């Protein structure tokens, strides 16, 4: 059996970053926007109780600089329904952020199972009427999952072969570097080294997709 082919759309825009409390960045988003970054995705919550202390201040600063803003929740092995309720309270109710993503990746202390991840994305869908963006790596799925495959894919792959997990044929965002390793490693003006993602399309298409994904 041949190896799966990477998904590489004809046009990609390296214009999205994501940061959390782990990144002690300079956080001046004005030069970030001037350098061509169009959107920033911020960690909002994790589990059923943690709130990223940098989230609300960064939302305000990124908006003031003219950046599109998204929020993500880091899934763990606790109750999916409680995690989603916590995430929506902080990201949507308190911060007014509508572009939402669930981060599902290996977490040694308490990794969310496929069933828990599917329950979480379905809970977001039931609460707000649309599927969240799903951030994950290829190895998290050994077979397609009908629920998860409804989500726009934000693929983490620090190389040059962004191969989608089973059940997905394309990604919307490809996180290709953490600012230290990966492809096209570069420091982001106003921020420094950080996670950076390519969008499958032009900058204009990214700006058009952002409010639709968050509507």
Secondary structure, 3 states (H helix, E strand, C coil): CCCCCCCCCCCCEEEEEEECCCCCCCCCHHHHHHCCCCEEEEEEEECCCEECCCHHHHHHHHHHCCCEEEEEEECCCCCHHHHHHHHHHHHHHHCCCCEEEEECCCCCCCCCCHHHHHHHHHHHHHHHCCCCEEEECHHHCCCCCCCHHHCCEEEECCCCCCCCCCCCCCCCEEEEECCCCECCCCCECCCECCEEEEECCCHHHHHHHHHHHCC
